[in-house]
Amino acid sequence: MTITAPATMLHLESDLDAGVAARLLDLLTVQRRLPERLTIDWQAHGIRFALDFGADADLSANLLARLRQLPGMRAVSMAPRP
């Protein structure tokens, strides 16, 4: 059995609004870009999301722009996984 690490990680930060998570998952489902792992961290000032995508994931600039346009979304950043 071979285990491969995710190749790309998205970091999102949003307002403290439970609807943001639903809008995020709706967009990812429609775009057919569901992550292999999703971590949601509720904090006093907002919500942080960490999404791990596999090596074959196509995270286009169009998708990142749509994520930034979600109501309540403050920041979207992408980083390669080591």
Gaussian input, Z-matrix of N, CA and C with variables (Angstrom, degrees):
# hf/3-21g

backbone

0 1
 N
 C     1     B1
 C     2     B2     1     A1
 N     3     B3     2     A2     1     D1
 C     4     B4     3     A3     2     D2
 C     5     B5     4     A4     3     D3
 N     6     B6     5     A5     4     D4
 C     7     B7     6     A6     5     D5
 C     8     B8     7     A7     6     D6
 N     9     B9     8     A8     7     D7
 C    10    B10     9     A9     8     D8
 C    11    B11    10    A10     9     D9
 N    12    B12    11    A11    10    D10
 C    13    B13    12    A12    11    D11
 C    14    B14    13    A13    12    D12
 N    15    B15    14    A14    13    D13
 C    16    B16    15    A15    14    D14
 C    17    B17    16    A16    15    D15
 N    18    B18    17    A17    16    D16
 C    19    B19    18    A18    17    D17
 C    20    B20    19    A19    18    D18
 N    21    B21    20    A20    19    D19
 C    22    B22    21    A21    20    D20
 C    23    B23    22    A22    21    D21
 N    24    B24    23    A23    22    D22
 C    25    B25    24    A24    23    D23
 C    26    B26    25    A25    24    D24
 N    27    B27    26    A26    25    D25
 C    28    B28    27    A27    26    D26
 C    29    B29    28    A28    27    D27
 N    30    B30    29    A29    28    D28
 C    31    B31    30    A30    29    D29
 C    32    B32    31    A31    30    D30
 N    33    B33    32    A32    31    D31
 C    34    B34    33    A33    32    D32
 C    35    B35    34    A34    33    D33
 N    36    B36    35    A35    34    D34
 C    37    B37    36    A36    35    D35
 C    38    B38    37    A37    36    D36
 N    39    B39    38    A38    37    D37
 C    40    B40    39    A39    38    D38
 C    41    B41    40    A40    39    D39
 N    42    B42    41    A41    40    D40
 C    43    B43    42    A42    41    D41
 C    44    B44    43    A43    42    D42
 N    45    B45    44    A44    43    D43
 C    46    B46    45    A45    44    D44
 C    47    B47    46    A46    45    D45
 N    48    B48    47    A47    46    D46
 C    49    B49    48    A48    47    D47
 C    50    B50    49    A49    48    D48
 N    51    B51    50    A50    49    D49
 C    52    B52    51    A51    50    D50
 C    53    B53    52    A52    51    D51
 N    54    B54    53    A53    52    D52
 C    55    B55    54    A54    53    D53
 C    56    B56    55    A55    54    D54
 N    57    B57    56    A56    55    D55
 C    58    B58    57    A57    56    D56
 C    59    B59    58    A58    57    D57
 N    60    B60    59    A59    58    D58
 C    61    B61    60    A60    59    D59
 C    62    B62    61    A61    60    D60
 N    63    B63    62    A62    61    D61
 C    64    B64    63    A63    62    D62
 C    65    B65    64    A64    63    D63
 N    66    B66    65    A65    64    D64
 C    67    B67    66    A66    65    D65
 C    68    B68    67    A67    66    D66
 N    69    B69    68    A68    67    D67
 C    70    B70    69    A69    68    D68
 C    71    B71    70    A70    69    D69
 N    72    B72    71    A71    70    D70
 C    73    B73    72    A72    71    D71
 C    74    B74    73    A73    72    D72
 N    75    B75    74    A74    73    D73
 C    76    B76    75    A75    74    D74
 C    77    B77    76    A76    75    D75
 N    78    B78    77    A77    76    D76
 C    79    B79    78    A78    77    D77
 C    80    B80    79    A79    78    D78
 N    81    B81    80    A80    79    D79
 C    82    B82    81    A81    80    D80
 C    83    B83    82    A82    81    D81
 N    84    B84    83    A83    82    D82
 C    85    B85    84    A84    83    D83
 C    86    B86    85    A85    84    D84
 N    87    B87    86    A86    85    D85
 C    88    B88    87    A87    86    D86
 C    89    B89    88    A88    87    D87
 N    90    B90    89    A89    88    D88
 C    91    B91    90    A90    89    D89
 C    92    B92    91    A91    90    D90
 N    93    B93    92    A92    91    D91
 C    94    B94    93    A93    92    D92
 C    95    B95    94    A94    93    D93
 N    96    B96    95    A95    94    D94
 C    97    B97    96    A96    95    D95
 C    98    B98    97    A97    96    D96
 N    99    B99    98    A98    97    D97
 C   100   B100    99    A99    98    D98
 C   101   B101   100   A100    99    D99
 N   102   B102   101   A101   100   D100
 C   103   B103   102   A102   101   D101
 C   104   B104   103   A103   102   D102
 N   105   B105   104   A104   103   D103
 C   106   B106   105   A105   104   D104
 C   107   B107   106   A106   105   D105
 N   108   B108   107   A107   106   D106
 C   109   B109   108   A108   107   D107
 C   110   B110   109   A109   108   D108
 N   111   B111   110   A110   109   D109
 C   112   B112   111   A111   110   D110
 C   113   B113   112   A112   111   D111
 N   114   B114   113   A113   112   D112
 C   115   B115   114   A114   113   D113
 C   116   B116   115   A115   114   D114
 N   117   B117   116   A116   115   D115
 C   118   B118   117   A117   116   D116
 C   119   B119   118   A118   117   D117
 N   120   B120   119   A119   118   D118
 C   121   B121   120   A120   119   D119
 C   122   B122   121   A121   120   D120
 N   123   B123   122   A122   121   D121
 C   124   B124   123   A123   122   D122
 C   125   B125   124   A124   123   D123
 N   126   B126   125   A125   124   D124
 C   127   B127   126   A126   125   D125
 C   128   B128   127   A127   126   D126
 N   129   B129   128   A128   127   D127
 C   130   B130   129   A129   128   D128
 C   131   B131   130   A130   129   D129
 N   132   B132   131   A131   130   D130
 C   133   B133   132   A132   131   D131
 C   134   B134   133   A133   132   D132
 N   135   B135   134   A134   133   D133
 C   136   B136   135   A135   134   D134
 C   137   B137   136   A136   135   D135
 N   138   B138   137   A137   136   D136
 C   139   B139   138   A138   137   D137
 C   140   B140   139   A139   138   D138
 N   141   B141   140   A140   139   D139
 C   142   B142   141   A141   140   D140
 C   143   B143   142   A142   141   D141
 N   144   B144   143   A143   142   D142
 C   145   B145   144   A144   143   D143
 C   146   B146   145   A145   144   D144
 N   147   B147   146   A146   145   D145
 C   148   B148   147   A147   146   D146
 C   149   B149   148   A148   147   D147
 N   150   B150   149   A149   148   D148
 C   151   B151   150   A150   149   D149
 C   152   B152   151   A151   150   D150
 N   153   B153   152   A152   151   D151
 C   154   B154   153   A153   152   D152
 C   155   B155   154   A154   153   D153
 N   156   B156   155   A155   154   D154
 C   157   B157   156   A156   155   D155
 C   158   B158   157   A157   156   D156
 N   159   B159   158   A158   157   D157
 C   160   B160   159   A159   158   D158
 C   161   B161   160   A160   159   D159
 N   162   B162   161   A161   160   D160
 C   163   B163   162   A162   161   D161
 C   164   B164   163   A163   162   D162
 N   165   B165   164   A164   163   D163
 C   166   B166   165   A165   164   D164
 C   167   B167   166   A166   165   D165
 N   168   B168   167   A167   166   D166
 C   169   B169   168   A168   167   D167
 C   170   B170   169   A169   168   D168
 N   171   B171   170   A170   169   D169
 C   172   B172   171   A171   170   D170
 C   173   B173   172   A172   171   D171
 N   174   B174   173   A173   172   D172
 C   175   B175   174   A174   173   D173
 C   176   B176   175   A175   174   D174
 N   177   B177   176   A176   175   D175
 C   178   B178   177   A177   176   D176
 C   179   B179   178   A178   177   D177
 N   180   B180   179   A179   178   D178
 C   181   B181   180   A180   179   D179
 C   182   B182   181   A181   180   D180
 N   183   B183   182   A182   181   D181
 C   184   B184   183   A183   182   D182
 C   185   B185   184   A184   183   D183
 N   186   B186   185   A185   184   D184
 C   187   B187   186   A186   185   D185
 C   188   B188   187   A187   186   D186
 N   189   B189   188   A188   187   D187
 C   190   B190   189   A189   188   D188
 C   191   B191   190   A190   189   D189
 N   192   B192   191   A191   190   D190
 C   193   B193   192   A192   191   D191
 C   194   B194   193   A193   192   D192
 N   195   B195   194   A194   193   D193
 C   196   B196   195   A195   194   D194
 C   197   B197   196   A196   195   D195
 N   198   B198   197   A197   196   D196
 C   199   B199   198   A198   197   D197
 C   200   B200   199   A199   198   D198
 N   201   B201   200   A200   199   D199
 C   202   B202   201   A201   200   D200
 C   203   B203   202   A202   201   D201
 N   204   B204   203   A203   202   D202
 C   205   B205   204   A204   203   D203
 C   206   B206   205   A205   204   D204
 N   207   B207   206   A206   205   D205
 C   208   B208   207   A207   206   D206
 C   209   B209   208   A208   207   D207
 N   210   B210   209   A209   208   D208
 C   211   B211   210   A210   209   D209
 C   212   B212   211   A211   210   D210
 N   213   B213   212   A212   211   D211
 C   214   B214   213   A213   212   D212
 C   215   B215   214   A214   213   D213
 N   216   B216   215   A215   214   D214
 C   217   B217   216   A216   215   D215
 C   218   B218   217   A217   216   D216
 N   219   B219   218   A218   217   D217
 C   220   B220   219   A219   218   D218
 C   221   B221   220   A220   219   D219
 N   222   B222   221   A221   220   D220
 C   223   B223   222   A222   221   D221
 C   224   B224   223   A223   222   D222
 N   225   B225   224   A224   223   D223
 C   226   B226   225   A225   224   D224
 C   227   B227   226   A226   225   D225
 N   228   B228   227   A227   226   D226
 C   229   B229   228   A228   227   D227
 C   230   B230   229   A229   228   D228
 N   231   B231   230   A230   229   D229
 C   232   B232   231   A231   230   D230
 C   233   B233   232   A232   231   D231
 N   234   B234   233   A233   232   D232
 C   235   B235   234   A234   233   D233
 C   236   B236   235   A235   234   D234
 N   237   B237   236   A236   235   D235
 C   238   B238   237   A237   236   D236
 C   239   B239   238   A238   237   D237
 N   240   B240   239   A239   238   D238
 C   241   B241   240   A240   239   D239
 C   242   B242   241   A241   240   D240
 N   243   B243   242   A242   241   D241
 C   244   B244   243   A243   242   D242
 C   245   B245   244   A244   243   D243

   B1=1.4483
   B2=1.5247
   B3=1.3177
   B4=1.4515
   B5=1.5111
   B6=1.3164
   B7=1.4628
   B8=1.5187
   B9=1.3241
   B10=1.4591
   B11=1.5187
   B12=1.3025
   B13=1.4628
   B14=1.5242
   B15=1.3191
   B16=1.4625
   B17=1.5260
   B18=1.3102
   B19=1.4601
   B20=1.5170
   B21=1.3273
   B22=1.4561
   B23=1.5189
   B24=1.3146
   B25=1.4515
   B26=1.5159
   B27=1.3178
   B28=1.4635
   B29=1.5127
   B30=1.3217
   B31=1.4548
   B32=1.5249
   B33=1.3259
   B34=1.4498
   B35=1.5165
   B36=1.3127
   B37=1.4554
   B38=1.5165
   B39=1.3390
   B40=1.4529
   B41=1.5178
   B42=1.3245
   B43=1.4508
   B44=1.5223
   B45=1.3007
   B46=1.4632
   B47=1.5282
   B48=1.3334
   B49=1.4648
   B50=1.5241
   B51=1.3230
   B52=1.4710
   B53=1.5217
   B54=1.3179
   B55=1.4583
   B56=1.5155
   B57=1.3208
   B58=1.4647
   B59=1.5277
   B60=1.3121
   B61=1.4702
   B62=1.5204
   B63=1.3211
   B64=1.4698
   B65=1.5234
   B66=1.3351
   B67=1.4674
   B68=1.5264
   B69=1.3252
   B70=1.4663
   B71=1.5285
   B72=1.3214
   B73=1.4681
   B74=1.5229
   B75=1.3346
   B76=1.4658
   B77=1.5179
   B78=1.3326
   B79=1.4655
   B80=1.5236
   B81=1.3230
   B82=1.4630
   B83=1.5265
   B84=1.3235
   B85=1.4666
   B86=1.5184
   B87=1.3199
   B88=1.4655
   B89=1.5238
   B90=1.3222
   B91=1.4649
   B92=1.5282
   B93=1.3316
   B94=1.4739
   B95=1.5186
   B96=1.3246
   B97=1.4647
   B98=1.5218
   B99=1.3250
   B100=1.4548
   B101=1.5276
   B102=1.3270
   B103=1.4593
   B104=1.5230
   B105=1.3197
   B106=1.4594
   B107=1.5214
   B108=1.3270
   B109=1.4589
   B110=1.5241
   B111=1.3362
   B112=1.4647
   B113=1.5173
   B114=1.3230
   B115=1.4595
   B116=1.5208
   B117=1.3309
   B118=1.4594
   B119=1.5177
   B120=1.3271
   B121=1.4579
   B122=1.5260
   B123=1.3291
   B124=1.4642
   B125=1.5244
   B126=1.3225
   B127=1.4610
   B128=1.5209
   B129=1.3151
   B130=1.4625
   B131=1.5347
   B132=1.3228
   B133=1.4656
   B134=1.5321
   B135=1.3177
   B136=1.4636
   B137=1.5145
   B138=1.3203
   B139=1.4604
   B140=1.5241
   B141=1.3293
   B142=1.4595
   B143=1.5184
   B144=1.3154
   B145=1.4589
   B146=1.5203
   B147=1.3160
   B148=1.4575
   B149=1.5272
   B150=1.3180
   B151=1.4568
   B152=1.5181
   B153=1.3189
   B154=1.4646
   B155=1.5231
   B156=1.3210
   B157=1.4574
   B158=1.5182
   B159=1.3136
   B160=1.4592
   B161=1.5106
   B162=1.3077
   B163=1.4638
   B164=1.5177
   B165=1.3283
   B166=1.4562
   B167=1.5253
   B168=1.3280
   B169=1.4683
   B170=1.5206
   B171=1.3247
   B172=1.4604
   B173=1.5257
   B174=1.3207
   B175=1.4598
   B176=1.5265
   B177=1.2973
   B178=1.4628
   B179=1.5222
   B180=1.3030
   B181=1.4656
   B182=1.5216
   B183=1.3225
   B184=1.4588
   B185=1.5261
   B186=1.3284
   B187=1.4589
   B188=1.5242
   B189=1.3163
   B190=1.4628
   B191=1.5256
   B192=1.3267
   B193=1.4634
   B194=1.5276
   B195=1.3144
   B196=1.4718
   B197=1.5263
   B198=1.3273
   B199=1.4669
   B200=1.5222
   B201=1.3240
   B202=1.4699
   B203=1.5219
   B204=1.3389
   B205=1.4598
   B206=1.5216
   B207=1.3240
   B208=1.4602
   B209=1.5313
   B210=1.3288
   B211=1.4695
   B212=1.5284
   B213=1.3226
   B214=1.4569
   B215=1.5160
   B216=1.3349
   B217=1.4679
   B218=1.5309
   B219=1.3173
   B220=1.4673
   B221=1.5195
   B222=1.3368
   B223=1.4689
   B224=1.5143
   B225=1.3335
   B226=1.4603
   B227=1.5150
   B228=1.3212
   B229=1.4671
   B230=1.5312
   B231=1.3115
   B232=1.4604
   B233=1.5299
   B234=1.3347
   B235=1.4559
   B236=1.5122
   B237=1.3171
   B238=1.4673
   B239=1.5197
   B240=1.2951
   B241=1.4670
   B242=1.5151
   B243=1.3223
   B244=1.4792
   B245=1.5104
   A1=108.98
   A2=116.14
   A3=121.86
   A4=109.46
   A5=116.76
   A6=121.95
   A7=107.05
   A8=115.80
   A9=119.88
   A10=109.17
   A11=116.59
   A12=121.87
   A13=109.48
   A14=117.28
   A15=120.09
   A16=110.68
   A17=116.06
   A18=120.52
   A19=113.43
   A20=117.95
   A21=121.05
   A22=110.10
   A23=115.55
   A24=120.24
   A25=109.43
   A26=116.14
   A27=122.26
   A28=108.27
   A29=116.22
   A30=122.32
   A31=106.96
   A32=115.98
   A33=121.53
   A34=109.16
   A35=116.19
   A36=121.22
   A37=107.72
   A38=115.94
   A39=119.79
   A40=111.37
   A41=114.60
   A42=121.24
   A43=109.00
   A44=116.02
   A45=121.71
   A46=108.28
   A47=115.53
   A48=123.26
   A49=107.59
   A50=116.41
   A51=120.40
   A52=112.13
   A53=118.36
   A54=121.86
   A55=113.91
   A56=117.32
   A57=120.80
   A58=110.42
   A59=116.79
   A60=120.08
   A61=110.85
   A62=117.29
   A63=120.95
   A64=110.75
   A65=117.30
   A66=120.22
   A67=111.01
   A68=116.92
   A69=121.77
   A70=110.36
   A71=116.91
   A72=120.25
   A73=111.77
   A74=117.65
   A75=120.35
   A76=111.11
   A77=116.83
   A78=120.61
   A79=111.16
   A80=117.13
   A81=120.17
   A82=111.59
   A83=117.10
   A84=120.92
   A85=110.86
   A86=117.19
   A87=121.22
   A88=110.81
   A89=117.15
   A90=122.02
   A91=112.54
   A92=117.00
   A93=123.28
   A94=111.49
   A95=114.71
   A96=122.09
   A97=109.98
   A98=118.17
   A99=120.67
   A100=110.61
   A101=116.99
   A102=120.29
   A103=111.50
   A104=115.47
   A105=120.90
   A106=110.38
   A107=115.82
   A108=120.59
   A109=108.39
   A110=115.80
   A111=122.14
   A112=108.24
   A113=116.00
   A114=121.77
   A115=107.94
   A116=116.06
   A117=121.66
   A118=107.80
   A119=116.42
   A120=122.45
   A121=108.74
   A122=116.02
   A123=121.68
   A124=108.39
   A125=116.25
   A126=121.63
   A127=108.83
   A128=116.73
   A129=121.22
   A130=112.34
   A131=117.31
   A132=121.51
   A133=113.89
   A134=117.57
   A135=119.70
   A136=111.72
   A137=115.18
   A138=121.86
   A139=108.36
   A140=116.60
   A141=121.68
   A142=108.85
   A143=114.87
   A144=122.28
   A145=108.20
   A146=116.88
   A147=122.40
   A148=106.37
   A149=116.39
   A150=121.97
   A151=109.18
   A152=116.84
   A153=122.64
   A154=108.79
   A155=116.12
   A156=122.38
   A157=109.63
   A158=116.85
   A159=122.31
   A160=112.31
   A161=114.79
   A162=121.23
   A163=112.61
   A164=118.00
   A165=121.15
   A166=113.35
   A167=117.93
   A168=121.06
   A169=110.76
   A170=115.54
   A171=121.64
   A172=107.80
   A173=116.25
   A174=121.27
   A175=108.19
   A176=115.28
   A177=121.31
   A178=111.56
   A179=115.51
   A180=121.57
   A181=110.18
   A182=117.07
   A183=121.45
   A184=110.90
   A185=116.88
   A186=120.62
   A187=110.45
   A188=117.89
   A189=120.86
   A190=111.09
   A191=116.85
   A192=120.63
   A193=110.70
   A194=117.30
   A195=120.46
   A196=111.25
   A197=116.71
   A198=119.55
   A199=110.62
   A200=117.42
   A201=121.52
   A202=111.99
   A203=117.33
   A204=121.66
   A205=113.55
   A206=118.22
   A207=120.03
   A208=109.70
   A209=117.50
   A210=119.67
   A211=111.03
   A212=115.90
   A213=121.60
   A214=114.76
   A215=117.96
   A216=121.20
   A217=108.88
   A218=116.59
   A219=121.60
   A220=113.15
   A221=116.86
   A222=120.11
   A223=110.47
   A224=115.14
   A225=122.96
   A226=106.87
   A227=116.50
   A228=119.50
   A229=108.74
   A230=114.58
   A231=121.12
   A232=108.37
   A233=115.61
   A234=120.41
   A235=109.53
   A236=117.88
   A237=119.66
   A238=110.39
   A239=115.99
   A240=121.02
   A241=108.99
   A242=117.06
   A243=119.39
   A244=111.49
   D1=129.46
   D2=179.47
   D3=-109.45
   D4=131.70
   D5=177.38
   D6=-112.31
   D7=126.28
   D8=178.42
   D9=-112.19
   D10=141.63
   D11=179.58
   D12=-80.15
   D13=149.18
   D14=175.77
   D15=-58.79
   D16=147.49
   D17=-175.95
   D18=-92.03
   D19=-26.01
   D20=-174.91
   D21=-137.05
   D22=142.60
   D23=176.93
   D24=-126.04
   D25=133.10
   D26=174.34
   D27=-103.68
   D28=137.44
   D29=175.02
   D30=-116.98
   D31=126.65
   D32=179.79
   D33=-125.62
   D34=147.00
   D35=175.34
   D36=-134.47
   D37=134.06
   D38=-175.79
   D39=-136.44
   D40=172.26
   D41=172.71
   D42=-64.12
   D43=165.97
   D44=178.34
   D45=-81.15
   D46=77.21
   D47=-175.47
   D48=-140.05
   D49=117.06
   D50=-177.64
   D51=-62.06
   D52=-24.48
   D53=179.43
   D54=-67.62
   D55=-21.18
   D56=-179.71
   D57=-62.85
   D58=-42.39
   D59=179.86
   D60=-61.62
   D61=-41.90
   D62=178.90
   D63=-65.39
   D64=-43.18
   D65=178.81
   D66=-64.49
   D67=-38.53
   D68=178.12
   D69=-61.90
   D70=-50.15
   D71=-179.24
   D72=-65.59
   D73=-36.94
   D74=176.38
   D75=-60.70
   D76=-46.77
   D77=-179.46
   D78=-63.44
   D79=-45.33
   D80=-179.66
   D81=-64.23
   D82=-35.58
   D83=178.07
   D84=-67.21
   D85=-46.07
   D86=179.49
   D87=-63.07
   D88=-39.02
   D89=179.96
   D90=-79.45
   D91=-6.43
   D92=-176.78
   D93=55.70
   D94=48.54
   D95=-179.64
   D96=-129.67
   D97=50.47
   D98=-179.77
   D99=-72.28
   D100=137.11
   D101=-178.99
   D102=-76.14
   D103=160.12
   D104=173.58
   D105=-74.49
   D106=-28.26
   D107=179.74
   D108=-146.88
   D109=138.43
   D110=178.32
   D111=-131.00
   D112=125.60
   D113=177.54
   D114=-117.76
   D115=128.79
   D116=178.58
   D117=-116.58
   D118=124.46
   D119=-178.07
   D120=-120.23
   D121=107.75
   D122=178.37
   D123=-81.30
   D124=125.59
   D125=179.53
   D126=-124.53
   D127=170.71
   D128=-177.38
   D129=-63.85
   D130=-31.25
   D131=-175.38
   D132=-101.37
   D133=-9.03
   D134=-178.85
   D135=169.66
   D136=-166.90
   D137=-178.89
   D138=-119.46
   D139=135.11
   D140=175.12
   D141=-112.23
   D142=135.57
   D143=178.43
   D144=-118.63
   D145=138.21
   D146=172.34
   D147=-125.60
   D148=121.91
   D149=-177.36
   D150=-119.50
   D151=123.30
   D152=177.06
   D153=-100.41
   D154=126.41
   D155=178.80
   D156=-114.49
   D157=150.13
   D158=178.66
   D159=-72.12
   D160=172.30
   D161=-177.60
   D162=-63.27
   D163=-26.87
   D164=-177.48
   D165=-90.73
   D166=4.02
   D167=-178.39
   D168=-70.82
   D169=136.89
   D170=177.86
   D171=-104.91
   D172=97.00
   D173=179.78
   D174=-100.90
   D175=85.11
   D176=-175.17
   D177=-74.88
   D178=164.33
   D179=176.49
   D180=-61.96
   D181=-31.85
   D182=178.20
   D183=-62.24
   D184=-43.51
   D185=178.65
   D186=-64.65
   D187=-43.76
   D188=179.57
   D189=-62.20
   D190=-39.43
   D191=177.48
   D192=-63.75
   D193=-41.19
   D194=178.73
   D195=-66.19
   D196=-36.99
   D197=176.81
   D198=-63.43
   D199=-41.02
   D200=179.29
   D201=-65.65
   D202=-25.78
   D203=-178.47
   D204=-85.28
   D205=-7.13
   D206=179.13
   D207=-61.82
   D208=133.94
   D209=177.65
   D210=-58.59
   D211=130.02
   D212=179.46
   D213=92.36
   D214=-9.07
   D215=-178.11
   D216=-79.53
   D217=128.49
   D218=-179.69
   D219=-97.69
   D220=-43.07
   D221=-174.69
   D222=-148.32
   D223=143.11
   D224=176.25
   D225=-134.78
   D226=124.77
   D227=177.05
   D228=-139.69
   D229=151.89
   D230=-178.07
   D231=-123.85
   D232=138.73
   D233=178.42
   D234=-140.25
   D235=138.43
   D236=175.40
   D237=-69.83
   D238=148.63
   D239=176.71
   D240=-85.55
   D241=142.84
   D242=178.02
   D243=-68.75

